Amino acid sequence: MNYAFSFLKNKKVDDITKIIDEFFREELRKFIFPEIIDIINKHKRQSRNTIILSNAVDIIVSRVADYLGIKDYICTRPESVDGKFTGRIWGETVYGPNKVRFAKKFLEDYRFNFNNCYAYADYISDLDLLSVVKNSIVVDPDKILLREARKRGWPI
């Protein structure tokens, strides 16, 4: 992951943030389908807390969370010092088994448990998370996750 973020080294956080804002407004927003907005709003009407767990970087995830009206999100964070990115990540990635660890910490902090959780995922790297929640749903899954979801009887 540090290699993946190395292109940010010495770039100003403000400059990258402006680029991300424009990218979100003009492109990324198009990929947030009305169906997922409906699902999120249904969870909210049922007084369920919603959280985004993503390996995407915080400067993107925060825009998605704001757009969807989701207050809580946990994601991978690029490190910055004195207003510039270092090219490294801060802390750990929110990927694979780490997602379960981050989710568990969040649930403990808010006194929730996995038995009352829903998880929506699209990639096999989320299998660990999908395996620990009571309600696992796959959305536009990759081929490997699709096969696993069918085997386990998860909604697709």
C-alpha positions in Angstrom: 0.0 0.0 0.0 2.8 2.4 0.7 4.0 1.8 -2.8 0.5 2.6 -4.1 0.5 5.9 -2.2 4.0 6.9 -3.1 2.8 9.0 -6.0 1.3 11.4 -3.4 4.7 12.2 -1.9 5.2 15.9 -1.5 1.9 16.8 -3.0 -0.1 19.4 -1.1 -3.1 18.0 0.7 -5.2 21.0 -0.4 -4.3 20.5 -4.1 -5.2 16.8 -4.0 -8.4 17.5 -2.1 -9.5 19.9 -4.8 -8.9 17.3 -7.5 -10.8 14.7 -5.5 -13.7 17.1 -4.9 -14.0 17.7 -8.7 -13.6 14.0 -9.5 -16.4 13.1 -7.0 -18.8 15.8 -8.4 -18.2 15.0 -12.0 -17.5 11.2 -12.1 -17.6 9.1 -9.0 -21.1 10.3 -7.9 -22.5 8.6 -11.1 -21.5 5.2 -9.7 -23.6 5.5 -6.6 -26.7 3.9 -7.8 -30.2 4.9 -6.6 -30.7 1.3 -5.4 -27.9 1.6 -2.8 -29.2 5.0 -1.7 -32.7 3.3 -1.2 -31.1 0.5 0.9 -29.1 2.9 3.0 -32.2 5.1 3.6 -34.2 2.0 4.5 -31.6 1.1 7.2 -31.8 4.7 8.5 -35.6 4.6 8.7 -35.3 1.4 10.8 -32.9 3.3 13.2 -29.9 1.3 12.2 -26.5 2.9 12.3 -24.6 2.9 9.1 -20.9 2.9 8.6 -18.6 2.6 5.6 -15.6 0.3 5.9 -13.3 0.8 2.9 -9.7 0.5 1.7 -10.3 3.6 -0.4 -8.6 6.7 1.0 -10.3 9.0 3.4 -10.4 12.0 1.0 -12.7 9.9 -1.3 -14.6 8.0 1.4 -15.5 11.2 3.2 -17.2 12.6 0.1 -19.1 9.4 -0.4 -20.2 9.4 3.3 -21.3 13.0 3.1 -23.2 12.4 -0.1 -25.0 9.4 1.5 -25.5 11.1 4.8 -23.4 8.5 6.6 -21.6 9.9 9.7 -19.2 7.1 10.4 -16.6 5.7 8.2 -13.3 3.8 8.6 -10.9 3.8 5.7 -7.3 3.8 4.8 -5.6 7.1 5.3 -2.6 8.6 3.5 -0.1 10.2 5.9 0.5 13.9 5.8 2.9 16.2 7.5 2.8 20.0 7.4 0.1 20.0 4.7 1.8 17.6 2.3 1.4 13.9 1.8 4.4 11.8 2.7 3.6 9.0 0.2 2.9 6.5 3.0 -0.2 5.4 4.7 -1.1 6.3 8.3 -1.8 3.3 10.4 -3.1 0.2 8.8 -5.1 -0.5 5.7 -8.8 -1.3 6.0 -8.5 -4.4 3.8 -9.3 -8.1 4.1 -9.0 -9.4 7.7 -8.2 -5.9 9.0 -11.8 -4.9 8.1 -13.1 -7.4 10.7 -10.7 -5.9 13.3 -11.8 -2.4 12.6 -15.5 -3.4 12.5 -15.1 -5.2 15.8 -13.5 -2.2 17.5 -16.3 0.1 16.2 -19.0 -2.3 17.4 -17.3 -2.6 20.8 -17.1 1.2 21.1 -20.8 1.6 20.4 -21.9 -1.6 22.2 -23.2 -3.3 19.1 -22.5 -6.9 17.9 -22.0 -8.8 14.7 -25.4 -10.6 15.2 -27.3 -7.4 14.4 -25.1 -6.3 11.5 -25.6 -6.2 7.7 -22.6 -6.1 5.4 -22.6 -5.3 1.8 -19.6 -6.1 -0.3 -18.5 -6.6 -3.9 -15.1 -8.2 -3.7 -13.6 -11.5 -2.4 -11.3 -9.5 -0.1 -14.4 -8.8 2.0 -15.1 -12.5 2.7 -13.8 -12.3 6.2 -16.2 -9.5 7.1 -19.1 -11.1 5.3 -18.4 -14.3 7.2 -18.8 -12.7 10.7 -22.0 -10.7 10.3 -25.5 -12.2 10.5 -26.7 -10.5 7.3 -24.3 -10.8 4.4 -25.3 -9.3 1.0 -23.1 -9.2 -2.1 -23.5 -6.4 -4.6 -22.2 -6.6 -8.1 -19.7 -9.2 -6.9 -16.5 -10.3 -8.6 -16.6 -13.9 -9.9 -15.0 -15.5 -6.9 -17.3 -13.7 -4.4 -20.3 -14.6 -6.6 -19.4 -18.3 -6.4 -18.9 -18.0 -2.6 -22.2 -16.2 -2.1 -24.1 -18.8 -4.1 -22.4 -21.6 -2.1 -23.4 -19.9 1.2 -26.8 -18.8 0.1 -26.2 -15.1 0.6 -28.4 -12.7 -1.3 -26.9 -11.2 -4.4 
